[in-house]
Each structure stands twice: as C-alpha cells, then as structure tokens.
Amino acid sequence: MGRLFEDLVAEAETVSVDGWDFSWLDGRASEERPSWGYARLLGERMAEATAALDIQTGGGEILAGLPKLPPVTVATESWPPNLRLAAARLRERGGAVVADDEEPRLPFRTGAFDLVSSRHPVRTWWTEIARVLRPGGTYFSQQVGQRSVFELAEFFLGPLDGSARDPEQARREAEAAGLTVVDLRAERLRMEFHDVGAVIYFLRKVIWIVPGFSVDRYRKELRDLHDRIQTDGPFVAHSARFLIEARA
C-alpha cells in the first residue's frame, strides 16, 4: 500500500495543470453539474451579442467551445500559462486575449460591450462591469458559492469561515453598482475523489481550496486521506455554484 501511495503522489505531482481542462480526472473523480447548463446559456447570449468580454477566461475553453462568437470577442486572463492557451484557442475563432491583473480598472472604454461574462471569477468587480456595459447590456456569470468543497479544504486546514460568496451578497453588490439582477439561482453538487492522486491534481489546479498546497507540506494529511479512501471508498465533498444575470 505504501508503494501505491507513492506512485499516485508521483504521478499527480508531475502532470501539467495548465489551463482549465479537468479531463485528467476522468474515472478518478466526479462532480455533478449545475442543472442550468452554463455553457449552453452563455452560447445563446453570445450568438445574439455584437461585442462581448469574458473576464478571467482561464485557458479559453468555454469560449472556444461555443457555437458562435460575436464579431468583437475579447477575454482577459492573468496567469501566464493560461494566457498562452487562451490566446491560441481564441485566435482561431477571431477573438483576442488581453493580459490583465484582475484588479480595477478593466482596460476597456466605458460602454464597450453588450455582454460581459465570467465563469468562476476569483472576485467580481461590479462597478467596473457596470462601467464597460452598454445601456441594456448583460452580465452573465456562474460563480463559486458558499462553503464550496469545504469538506476537502477543512480536511487539510481545519474549521473555516464559510460566510463568503453569498449569492444574496452578490445581488446586493450588483444592485449597488446600478445593475438589475434578473436571475439568481444556487445549487450544491456532489463531488467524489476516488484516489489521493485525484485530490493532489485538484488542489494543484484549484489553488484557492488549500492555499499554499504542496505535497511536501501536506504529506501526512495526504497519507491519512489515502488510507481513508482505501478503507471507506471515495472521499465525498460538495461544490457550491450560483448563476447570476444582471442588466445595465
């Protein structure tokens, strides 16, 4: 069993975590998807837009997979490995990627877009979104909700404050920026991790779940988690997601 643990660790510690593609986890971890179907709904809105901005686009996977993009399509991203991936993907679709530090001010003129989107933004700068939207324009976003994957985070870190990322707080902030929220939905979704390698890969990629995560730092906890999975089966956690749509 010791060798199996070390093999799983070695494999997951060296595989690339660039981009926002989780296919490496196929068969090793699973997560329920929100019922609303973000990519489908975003695709419908993109097909009707003339100028769109996708904030914190990751590797550009969502935009690149949509059936139709507006004549003007721009995305922002801050992490260099993702920038390269997104630029390559969106260039083929006629889009552009702008390097941005994800802090105000957005590097675009006021009223530049009729659609702004973002999937799982680290933070939503509502006043900046309201500024770059045209009158009647739409902000459409799927976001991480309260206590998302806390079962896993607290396994490594102990009890945490789960008050952040309240959907109703997002509503209040959007309205304070002058936007009208026309849709707000939230769901909790089951996740399963079938081996410790899947956990390592996930924590290396989704870096805010356990900030500062490394195998060396958390080797004891990883070994305990491996033994638990071997004895009890998959480690179960729950992600939290909410969909918010607001109009200028």
N, C-alpha and C positions, 0 to 999 in steps of 0.2 A: 504493500500500500504506500510505503514511503516513496518508492520509485515512481509510482503512478502520480503522486502529488507533485514530485519534482518535474516529471515530464509535462504535466499540464501547466505548471508555472512557466517552465522554459518556453513552451510553445506560445502561450498567451502574452508573455513579456516581450517577445521579439516581433510579433506580427504588426504590420503597419496599422495605425489608427487614423490615418489621414482621411479627410472627407467625412461625409455623414451617411455612409452606407454601412448597414449592420448585417450584411449577408454572411459574414464570417460566423455569426451566431446561429445560423440555421441548423436546427437539430440539437443545439446546445442550450438555447434559451428561447423564451417566447414571451410575447406581450400582446394582450388584447388591444385592438384598435378602437378609437372612438367611433361611435355609431354614425356621426355626421359625415365622415369622409372628407377630410380637409382638402386633399389634392383635387378631388372631383369638383368641389365647390369653388376652389380657387381657379380651376381651369375655366369654369363657366364665367367667372368675373373677368379673368384675363382676356377671354375671347371678345368681350364687349368693350374693353378699355382701349384708349389710344396712347396713353403714357403711364407706365407702371414702374414702381420701385419696390424691390424686395430687400428688406433690411435683414442683416445678419444671415445671409443666404447659405452659409456653410460651404459645401462643395458644389452648390448649384443644382443639386439632384432634383429638387422639387420642380424648379422652373424648367429645367431641361426635359423633364418628363411630361410636361403639359402639351396638349394637342396643338394649341395656338398661342403665340405671344403677341402682345401689342406692337405696333410699329416702333414705338420707343419703349425699350425694356432695359432697365438699369438695376443692378444689385450692388449691395455693399457687403464687405466682409473684412475682418481684421486679422485673422490668423493666416500667416503666410502659406502654409501647405494647402489650406482651403482656397485661398486666393488663386493659386495656380490651377487647381482643379476646376473651380467655378469659371475662371476666365476661358479655359479650354472648352468647357461644355457649352457655355453661353455664346461664345464666339460663333460656333456652328449654327446657332439659332438666331443670329443677328443681334444678340444682346451684349451689354457691356458690364464690366465689374469695376467698382471703384474701391480702392483701399481706404478704409475708414476706421477710426479708433473706437467707434461705437459710443462716443460721447457727443453731447451737443457741441457744436451746431452741425446738422446734416449739411453736406457740401452741395446743396441744390438750392435753386432760387425758390422764392415763395410762389405757391400755386403751380408748381411744375407738373404735378401728377394728378390723374383722376382715380388712381388706385395705388394704395400702399399696402404691402403685405409683409408678414413676418411669421415664421414658424419657430416656436420655442425661443423667442428672444430672451437674452440674459436680463435686459431691462427695457421697458417701453418708455421712450421719451415723448410723452403725449403732446406737449406744446410744440415740439418740432414736427411731429406727424401732422398736427393741425395746420402748421405753417406751410408745409410743402404740398398739402392737398388743395386742389381747386375747389371752389364752392360746389357742393353737391357730390364731391368725391368721397371715396370709401376707404376706410382702413379695415383690413380683414386679417385675422390672426388666430392661430392656435397656440396656446401658451401652456406652460407648466403650472399646475395648480398647487394647492396647499398640501404639505406633507407627502410630496411625491417621492416614492422609493425610500421612504423613511425607515422601513424595516431593515433595508440593507445599510443605509447610512448609519443608523443607530447601532447596528451590529459592530461597526468599527469605531464609532465615535461616542457612543453612549447617548443619553437622552438629549434631544434637540428642541429648540423653539420652532414650532410649526405654524406660526401666525402669518408668515409672509405669503405672498402670492394668492391673496384672497380675491376671487373673481369680482366680488362686490366692491372691493377697493379699486380694482381696475375700472369698474364702471364710474366710480366717483371721480377718479383722476381724468378719465376721458371727458366726462361732462364738465369738469373744471377747466379743461383746455378748450371748451367751446364745441365739442363734438356731441352728437346724439347717438346713444347706443341703441341699435335696432335689433340686436340678437346677442344673447349671452347664455351659454349652456356649459355645464360641467359634468364630468364623469370620472369615476375611479375604475382602474383597469388592472386585471390580474397579470402579474409577471411571474415567470418561473425560470430559475437558473439551475441547469442540470449538472454542471460541474464547476469547479473553482476556476478553471481557465476562462469560462464564460464571464465570471464575476470580474476577474482581472482585466479582461479586454474591455468590459463595460466601464469599469472605473477609470481605466486609462483614457477612454474616449470621452466619457461624460464627466469631465473633470470637476464639476461643482458638487457631485454627490458626496465624495470624500475628498475635500481639498487637500492638496499635497500628497495624494496617494502614491505609494510606490510599494513594490513587493518587499523590498528590504525593510521598510518602515513597518509594514503590517504582516510580516511573515507569520507570526504566532496566530493572529486572528484568521489569516487565510488557511492555515493548517487546521484550526478548530472548525472553520466553515467546511473545509473539505471532508473532515471526519463526520460532521453533521449530515452533509449531503449523502455520504456513503451509507450512513445508518438510517436516516429518516426520509431520504428522497429529495426532490428538488426544493431549493430554497424559494419561498414564495414572498413576493413583495407586491406593492400596488402603486402604479403610476397615477398621477392626477393630471387631467387635462381640462382646459376650458377654451371654448370658442367665443371670440368676441368680434362683432362687426359694428363699426361706428361710422357715421356720416358727418361730413363737414357742412 
